[in-house]
Amino acid sequence: MSLKTTSHPCLRWALAALLAAGAAAQLACTERQVERADAELEEADAKAGEQARELGARADEAGRRLEEGLERGAENVERSLDKAAREIEPIARDMLDDAEISVRVKARLAADPDVNALHIDVDTMDGRVTLNGKVESAYQREEAGELARRTPGVREVVNLIQVAGQQS
């Protein structure tokens, strides 16, 4: 029914009042829904803020733990490198000593006019000198061995030099 089709003025007024009351009731209902929605939104916003703070705190803690772990890892690596350096140093020193011994033996062989040093290889490990190669005579073989034995730092000589024309 509409207000225009109603003929009696009181009915029109009553109908208008009813429509106004219905609209007011609907408006009041809508306002309550808006207030409720606002309250729920504020509550959700507060929860989201709390969750964000909690996640931030967790991220800070994770960052702190990561930093501590990296520091511990760096310290462990540094300790390992120091330990390795201490362990390698004597080995490197021995290797340098062995190389120096080989050079000294080779220099003595080259300085001796009776020994053909070009055909003699000198290898040294832990002060143990191994001579390899071929010479013209047994004297050259023995002389090379003697020169090596008299070289400072030589602990032992293994003379594998072959004399040309002789079978081993």
C-alpha positions in Angstrom: 0.0 0.0 0.0 1.3 3.5 -0.7 0.5 6.9 0.8 -0.9 8.2 -2.5 -3.5 5.5 -2.8 -4.7 5.8 0.8 -7.7 8.1 0.9 -8.2 8.9 4.5 -5.8 11.6 5.9 -5.5 9.8 9.3 -4.6 6.6 7.6 -2.1 8.4 5.5 -0.7 10.0 8.6 -0.6 6.6 10.5 0.9 4.9 7.5 3.5 7.6 7.3 4.2 7.3 11.0 4.6 3.6 10.6 6.9 3.9 7.7 8.9 6.5 9.6 9.0 4.3 12.7 10.1 1.4 10.5 12.8 3.5 8.9 13.9 4.7 12.3 14.0 1.2 13.6 15.9 0.1 10.6 18.3 3.0 11.0 18.8 2.2 14.7 19.4 -1.4 13.8 21.9 -0.3 11.1 23.6 2.0 13.6 23.9 -0.8 16.1 25.4 -3.0 13.4 27.8 -0.2 12.5 28.8 0.2 16.1 29.2 -3.5 16.5 31.3 -3.7 13.3 33.4 -0.7 14.6 33.9 -2.5 17.9 34.9 -5.8 16.1 37.2 -3.8 13.8 38.9 -2.1 16.8 39.2 -5.5 18.4 40.7 -7.1 15.3 43.0 -4.1 14.9 44.1 -4.5 18.5 44.7 -8.3 18.0 46.6 -7.6 14.8 48.8 -5.0 16.6 49.5 -7.5 19.3 50.3 -10.2 16.8 52.6 -7.8 14.9 54.4 -6.9 18.2 54.7 -10.6 19.0 56.1 -11.4 15.5 58.5 -8.4 15.8 59.7 -9.7 19.2 60.2 -13.2 17.7 62.0 -11.7 14.7 64.3 -9.7 17.1 65.0 -12.9 19.1 65.7 -14.8 15.9 68.0 -12.1 14.7 69.8 -12.0 18.0 70.3 -15.8 18.0 71.5 -15.7 14.4 74.0 -13.1 15.3 75.2 -15.1 18.3 75.5 -18.2 16.1 77.5 -16.3 13.5 79.8 -15.0 16.1 80.3 -18.5 17.6 80.9 -19.9 14.1 83.5 -17.2 13.3 85.2 -17.9 16.6 85.2 -21.7 15.8 86.6 -21.1 12.3 89.3 -18.8 13.8 90.3 -21.4 16.4 90.3 -24.1 13.7 92.6 -22.0 11.5 94.9 -21.3 14.3 95.1 -25.0 15.2 95.7 -25.9 11.6 98.5 -23.3 11.3 100.1 -24.7 14.4 99.9 -28.2 13.1 101.1 -27.3 9.6 104.0 -25.1 10.6 106.3 -28.0 11.6 105.4 -30.0 8.5 106.1 -26.9 6.3 109.4 -26.3 8.2 110.4 -30.0 7.6 109.4 -29.7 3.9 111.5 -26.5 3.6 114.4 -28.2 5.4 114.1 -31.2 3.0 114.1 -28.9 0.0 117.1 -27.1 1.4 118.9 -30.4 1.9 118.2 -31.5 -1.6 119.5 -28.2 -3.0 122.7 -28.5 -0.8 123.3 -32.1 -2.0 122.7 -31.1 -5.7 125.1 -28.1 -5.3 127.9 -30.4 -3.8 127.4 -32.9 -6.7 127.6 -30.1 -9.2 130.7 -28.7 -7.6 132.6 -32.0 -7.8 134.4 -32.4 -11.1 134.4 -36.2 -10.8 130.6 -36.5 -10.6 128.2 -35.9 -13.4 125.4 -34.2 -11.5 123.2 -33.6 -14.6 122.2 -37.3 -14.5 121.5 -37.6 -10.8 118.2 -36.9 -9.2 118.1 -35.9 -5.5 114.9 -36.5 -3.4 114.8 -35.8 0.3 112.1 -36.7 2.9 112.6 -36.2 6.6 116.4 -35.9 6.1 116.5 -39.1 4.1 118.2 -38.5 0.7 117.5 -40.8 -2.2 119.9 -40.6 -5.2 118.7 -41.8 -8.6 120.2 -41.7 -12.0 123.0 -43.1 -14.1 126.8 -42.4 -14.0 129.8 -43.7 -15.9 131.7 -45.4 -13.1 131.3 -47.1 -9.7 133.6 -44.4 -8.4 131.2 -41.7 -9.4 128.4 -43.6 -7.8 130.3 -43.9 -4.5 131.5 -40.3 -4.6 127.9 -39.0 -5.1 126.8 -41.1 -2.1 129.7 -39.8 0.1 129.0 -36.2 -0.9 125.4 -36.6 0.1 126.3 -38.2 3.5 128.6 -35.3 4.4 125.9 -32.7 3.7 124.5 -31.0 6.9 121.0 -32.2 7.8 121.3 -35.6 5.9 120.3 -38.4 8.2 120.5 -41.3 5.7 121.4 -41.8 2.1 119.8 -44.3 -0.2 122.0 -44.6 -3.2 120.0 -46.0 -6.2 122.4 -44.6 -8.8 123.2 -47.1 -11.6 126.5 -47.5 -13.3 126.2 -47.5 -17.1 126.9 -50.9 -18.5 126.3 -52.7 -15.2 123.2 -54.8 -14.4 121.5 -54.1 -11.1 
